[in-house]
Amino acid sequence: MHKRHFVNLNRSDMAFMIVCAIALFGRFLIAPIAVGDTRTWVRVGKYCFYHNPFTIYRYVAYAYPPVWLFFSWLTWILMLPYDYPSAIYLITVKSWLIIADGLTAFVIYWWIKKSGCKEWMGIVAASLYLVDPTTWKTSSNIGQLDNLNVLFLTLSAYLLNVDRPKLSAAFLGVAAMTKQFSSVLVLPFLIYTYYKYERRKWLKILVSCIGVMTIIALPFLVYTWDDFIMTYLYFNLGASEIDLSHAATQGFWGVVYTIYRADIGVPLNSLIQMRYYIFLATIILPVIILFLRPAWKVNDVYLIPVLSFLMFSPQVFHYHFVLCIPFVIWSIIPERGHAIRYLPIFIVAVWWIYPLTTPFNLSKLADRLIYRGSVFVMFTLIIIKTYVEKFVKEPRFHVGEAISTVFKWKLPRLISDSRQVINK
């Protein structure tokens, strides 16, 4: 009789498990070294344990949506016998983020493995995420919740790719309630699925996404709706002051702020005062283009809005770039036998994995311009490359014709034609 094996692991699976175990062990090893942002998580966990957690946005300085509150509350309960910041306390509060890193790497590995690629490519892709210093720093050093947010986004993208749109929408809703940044993906996601699926199925997708967000937010809206909404919006469109008290800027605004703070006589006040409106325009642009040219790949639906956000948001730290790492990695998957098609994106992924502060030992102004400017230029090239593929490499398209079609009440026909293109 043959023994029945419940888990059938091949060499690539074993190799991935070994790489993942080593990477996660290293993360747990350095977790107790730095306190990072864990003070905030301890404070909110304590409040949720001793008070009504649904009133936290009124009485505690907590700047994120509610999902992470559960993990902070659970950590507080588990660590009641221990003092903060003991080693076991720091390891526990960061363990959720470290575990999220392992699960994200698994989703990356599994997606590539099931895409018909060679198995070693899945191991390389997962390893790129696991050894990336940005992911290490965000989870094990700073203890920021971006890594958990990335897990929900990668699950959403993978499930959409394997044609599980309702579950994908649910995870996107959870991501949007984990960190505000993920909300920039909701509208592109809904537009893409609107074209791809029939109307009845799309309505279920819409309910899955918005419903999950509503269920999570509802208790907080009941108790402190105004404080919750102001916290979630995060950006203040009415803000005219120029606040450069911290270097929370990368990409385009990183370059602008660097020149502004150098005080070399370049008039940038008006541009900086319009920064939120420029940011809104740049994250709405992918939505408009996706509406006009809906035949996007699943990865592009996530990658391009995320890159637009990272490049033009006035409030971005370097560790926020962990958001796009899985999607940049997925962009190097060979297509139609062209193994090096996305080599430029691969180079970009390697470039920003280590946040350089003085890369060439030049002046401080030159260092910042070289680092931030290079990242901005390369990510912008990726966005432009995607837009060019939509408008140039595909059949000829005129924006005027699309507008005319809409105003002639032929929108249903346009949508039907687009669905046929996507589903081919």
C-alpha positions in Angstrom: 0.0 0.0 0.0 1.2 3.5 -0.8 1.2 6.1 1.9 -1.2 8.9 1.4 0.5 12.3 1.4 -1.7 15.2 2.4 0.9 17.8 1.3 2.8 17.2 -1.9 5.8 19.5 -1.9 8.3 19.6 -4.7 11.8 21.1 -4.7 10.7 24.6 -5.5 8.2 24.6 -2.6 10.9 23.3 -0.2 13.3 26.0 -1.5 10.7 28.7 -0.9 10.0 27.5 2.6 13.7 27.5 3.4 14.2 31.0 2.1 11.0 32.2 3.8 12.0 30.7 7.2 15.4 32.3 7.0 14.0 35.7 6.1 11.3 35.6 8.8 13.8 34.4 11.5 16.0 37.3 10.6 13.1 39.7 11.0 12.1 38.3 14.4 15.8 38.5 15.4 16.0 42.2 14.9 12.5 43.1 16.0 13.5 43.9 19.7 16.2 46.2 18.6 14.1 49.3 17.9 10.8 50.6 19.4 9.8 52.4 16.2 6.1 53.2 16.0 5.1 50.5 18.6 4.4 53.2 21.3 1.3 54.2 19.3 0.1 50.6 18.9 0.5 50.1 22.7 -1.4 53.3 23.5 -4.3 52.5 21.2 -4.4 48.8 22.3 -4.6 49.9 25.9 -7.4 52.4 25.1 -9.4 49.7 23.2 -9.0 47.3 26.2 -10.1 49.7 29.0 -12.6 52.0 27.0 -15.1 51.9 24.2 -12.8 51.2 21.1 -15.3 52.9 18.8 -14.6 56.3 20.3 -10.9 56.1 19.8 -10.8 58.7 17.0 -12.0 61.4 19.4 -9.8 60.8 22.3 -6.5 59.2 21.0 -4.1 60.4 18.3 -4.6 57.5 15.9 -4.3 58.4 12.2 -5.3 55.1 10.5 -8.4 53.2 9.6 -9.8 50.6 12.1 -8.4 47.2 11.0 -5.0 47.6 12.8 -6.9 48.5 16.0 -7.9 44.8 16.4 -4.2 43.7 16.2 -3.2 46.4 18.7 -6.0 45.3 21.1 -5.1 41.6 20.7 -1.4 42.4 21.4 -2.3 44.3 24.6 -4.3 41.4 25.8 -1.6 38.8 25.1 1.1 41.0 26.7 -0.7 41.9 29.9 1.8 40.0 32.0 4.8 41.8 30.4 6.2 45.3 30.5 6.7 47.5 27.6 9.1 47.8 25.8 10.5 44.4 26.7 11.9 42.2 24.0 8.9 39.8 24.0 6.5 42.7 23.8 8.3 44.2 20.8 8.5 40.9 19.0 4.8 40.2 19.6 3.5 43.6 18.4 5.7 43.3 15.2 4.9 39.6 14.7 1.7 40.4 12.8 3.7 42.4 10.3 6.4 39.8 10.0 3.9 37.0 9.4 2.2 39.3 6.8 5.6 39.5 5.0 5.8 35.7 4.8 2.2 35.4 3.5 2.8 38.1 0.9 5.9 36.3 -0.3 3.8 33.1 -0.6 1.2 34.9 -2.7 3.9 36.3 -5.0 5.5 32.8 -5.3 2.2 31.1 -5.9 1.0 33.6 -8.6 4.2 33.2 -10.6 4.2 29.5 -10.2 0.7 29.1 -11.4 1.3 31.5 -14.3 3.1 28.9 -16.3 6.6 30.3 -15.6 9.6 28.2 -14.6 9.5 27.3 -10.9 12.8 29.0 -10.1 11.3 32.4 -11.1 8.7 32.1 -8.3 11.5 31.5 -5.8 13.4 34.5 -7.1 10.4 36.8 -7.1 9.4 35.8 -3.5 13.0 36.2 -2.4 13.1 39.7 -3.9 10.3 40.7 -1.6 11.7 38.8 1.4 15.2 40.2 1.2 14.2 43.7 0.3 15.5 46.1 3.0 12.4 48.2 2.8 10.2 45.4 3.9 12.6 44.5 6.7 12.7 48.0 7.9 9.0 48.6 7.8 8.0 45.5 9.6 10.9 44.6 12.0 12.4 48.0 12.6 9.7 50.7 12.4 6.8 48.4 13.0 4.5 50.2 10.6 1.3 48.6 9.4 2.1 49.0 5.7 3.2 45.4 5.4 -0.2 44.1 6.5 -1.8 46.5 4.0 0.4 45.0 1.3 -0.8 41.5 2.1 -4.4 42.4 1.6 -3.6 44.2 -1.7 -1.6 41.3 -3.1 -4.4 38.9 -2.1 -6.9 41.1 -3.9 -4.7 41.3 -7.1 -4.1 37.5 -7.1 -7.8 36.6 -6.6 -8.8 39.0 -9.4 -6.2 37.4 -11.6 -7.7 33.9 -11.0 -11.2 35.2 -11.6 -12.4 35.4 -8.0 -13.6 39.0 -8.2 -16.0 39.1 -5.2 -13.4 37.8 -2.8 -10.8 40.1 -4.4 -13.2 43.0 -3.8 -13.6 42.0 -0.2 -9.8 42.0 0.4 -9.5 45.4 -1.3 -12.1 46.7 1.1 -10.2 45.3 4.0 -7.0 47.0 2.6 -8.8 50.3 2.3 -9.8 50.0 6.0 -6.2 49.1 7.0 -4.6 52.2 5.5 -6.1 55.1 3.6 -3.6 54.9 0.7 -5.3 51.7 -0.6 -8.5 53.7 -1.3 -6.9 55.1 -4.5 -7.3 51.6 -5.9 -11.0 51.2 -5.3 -12.3 53.3 -8.2 -9.9 51.8 -10.8 -10.8 48.3 -9.5 -14.5 49.0 -9.9 -14.1 50.4 -13.4 -12.0 47.5 -14.5 -14.4 44.9 -13.1 -17.4 46.8 -14.6 -16.0 46.3 -18.1 -14.9 42.8 -17.5 -18.0 41.2 -15.9 -21.7 41.3 -16.6 -23.8 43.9 -14.7 -25.4 41.5 -12.1 -22.0 40.0 -11.2 -20.5 43.5 -11.0 -23.1 44.6 -8.6 -22.1 41.8 -6.3 -18.5 42.9 -6.7 -19.5 46.4 -5.7 -21.4 45.2 -2.7 -18.4 43.0 -1.6 -16.0 45.9 -1.7 -18.1 48.8 -0.4 -20.0 46.4 2.0 -16.8 45.3 3.7 -15.6 48.9 4.1 -19.0 49.9 5.5 -19.2 47.0 8.0 -15.7 47.8 9.4 -16.3 51.6 9.5 -20.0 51.5 10.7 -19.4 51.3 14.5 -16.9 54.1 14.4 -19.3 56.2 12.3 -22.1 55.7 14.8 -20.0 57.0 17.8 -17.7 59.6 16.3 -18.5 60.0 12.6 -16.9 63.4 12.2 -13.6 62.4 13.8 -13.5 59.2 11.8 -14.1 60.9 8.5 -11.5 63.6 9.1 -9.0 60.9 10.1 -9.7 58.8 7.1 -9.5 61.7 4.6 -6.0 62.4 5.9 -5.4 65.1 3.4 -6.6 68.7 3.9 -7.6 70.3 0.6 -8.0 73.6 2.4 -4.5 73.7 3.7 -2.6 76.6 2.2 0.3 76.7 4.6 3.6 75.2 3.6 4.6 72.7 6.3 8.1 71.3 5.8 8.6 70.4 9.4 9.4 66.8 8.4 10.8 65.1 5.4 7.6 63.1 4.5 8.1 63.6 0.8 9.4 61.5 -2.0 9.1 61.5 -5.7 8.0 64.7 -7.4 7.3 66.6 -4.2 10.5 65.4 -2.7 12.3 67.2 -5.5 10.2 70.3 -5.2 10.6 70.5 -1.4 14.3 69.9 -1.7 14.7 72.9 -4.0 12.4 75.0 -1.9 14.2 74.3 1.4 17.5 75.1 -0.3 16.3 78.7 -0.6 18.1 79.3 -3.9 15.6 81.8 -5.2 13.3 79.4 -7.2 9.6 80.6 -6.8 7.8 77.5 -5.7 5.3 78.8 -3.2 2.3 78.8 -5.5 3.1 75.3 -6.8 3.4 73.9 -3.2 0.1 75.5 -2.2 -1.6 73.6 -5.0 0.0 70.3 -4.1 -3.2 68.5 -3.0 -5.1 69.5 -6.1 -2.2 68.4 -8.3 -2.1 65.1 -6.4 -5.9 64.5 -6.9 -5.4 65.2 -10.7 -2.6 62.6 -10.9 -4.5 59.9 -9.2 -7.7 60.6 -11.2 -5.8 60.4 -14.5 -5.3 56.6 -14.4 -9.0 56.3 -13.7 -9.9 58.3 -16.7 -7.5 56.4 -19.0 -8.8 53.1 -17.6 -12.3 54.2 -18.4 -11.3 55.1 -22.0 -9.0 52.1 -22.5 -10.2 49.3 -20.2 -8.1 46.5 -21.7 -5.6 46.6 -18.8 -3.8 43.7 -17.2 -4.7 43.0 -13.6 -1.2 44.0 -12.4 -1.5 47.4 -14.1 -4.8 48.1 -12.4 -2.9 48.0 -9.1 0.6 49.1 -10.1 -0.2 52.4 -11.9 -2.5 54.0 -9.3 -0.1 53.0 -6.6 2.9 54.5 -8.4 0.9 57.7 -9.2 0.1 58.0 -5.5 3.7 57.4 -4.4 5.1 59.8 -6.9 2.7 62.7 -6.3 1.3 62.5 -2.8 2.6 65.4 -0.7 2.8 63.1 2.4 4.9 60.0 1.6 7.7 58.4 3.6 10.3 56.2 1.9 8.9 53.1 3.7 5.5 53.6 1.9 7.2 52.3 -1.2 6.6 48.8 0.2 3.1 49.2 -1.3 4.3 48.7 -4.9 7.0 46.0 -4.4 4.8 43.0 -5.2 3.3 44.7 -8.3 6.8 45.7 -9.5 7.9 42.1 -9.0 4.9 40.7 -10.8 5.7 43.1 -13.7 8.8 41.0 -14.6 6.8 37.9 -15.3 7.8 36.8 -18.8 5.1 37.3 -21.4 4.9 35.4 -24.7 8.4 34.1 -24.2 10.1 37.5 -23.8 11.9 36.8 -20.6 13.5 40.2 -20.2 10.6 42.4 -21.2 10.3 44.1 -17.9 14.0 44.4 -17.1 13.7 48.2 -16.6 11.1 47.7 -13.9 13.3 45.1 -12.3 16.2 47.6 -12.2 13.8 50.2 -10.6 12.9 47.6 -7.9 16.5 47.1 -7.1 17.3 50.9 -7.0 14.9 52.0 -4.3 15.1 49.0 -2.0 17.7 50.8 0.1 16.8 54.4 1.1 20.0 56.2 0.2 20.7 59.4 2.1 24.2 60.4 0.9 24.7 58.2 -2.2 27.6 60.0 -3.7 29.0 62.1 -0.8 28.0 65.3 -2.6 26.2 68.3 -1.0 23.0 67.6 0.8 21.0 69.3 -1.9 22.6 67.2 -4.6 22.2 64.0 -2.7 18.5 64.5 -2.2 17.9 65.6 -5.8 19.8 62.7 -7.2 18.0 60.1 -5.1 14.5 61.5 -5.1 14.8 62.8 -8.7 16.0 59.4 -10.0 13.2 57.5 -8.3 10.6 60.0 -9.6 12.0 59.8 -13.2 12.1 56.0 -13.3 8.7 55.5 -11.8 7.2 58.1 -14.1 8.7 56.3 -17.1 6.9 53.1 -16.0 3.6 55.0 -15.9 4.2 56.6 -19.3 5.2 53.2 -20.7 1.9 51.7 -19.6 -0.1 54.6 -21.0 1.8 54.4 -24.3 1.0 50.7 -24.5 -2.7 51.4 -24.1 -2.9 54.2 -26.7 -0.2 53.3 -29.3 0.4 49.6 -29.4 -3.3 48.8 -29.3 -5.7 49.7 -32.2 -5.9 53.5 -32.9 -8.1 55.4 -30.5 -9.4 58.9 -30.2 -10.5 60.5 -27.0 -12.9 62.7 -29.0 -14.6 59.7 -30.4 -15.1 58.2 -26.9 -16.6 61.5 -25.6 -18.9 61.7 -28.7 -20.0 58.1 -28.0 -20.9 58.9 -24.4 -22.9 62.0 -25.3 -24.7 60.1 -28.1 -26.0 57.7 -25.4 -24.0 54.8 -26.9 -22.1 54.1 -23.7 -23.7 50.6 -23.2 -22.4 49.6 -26.7 -18.9 51.0 -25.8 -18.9 49.0 -22.6 -20.0 45.9 -24.4 -17.3 46.2 -27.0 -14.7 46.7 -24.3 -15.8 43.6 -22.5 -15.3 41.6 -25.6 -11.8 42.9 -25.9 -10.9 42.2 -22.3 -12.4 38.7 -22.3 -10.7 37.5 -25.4 
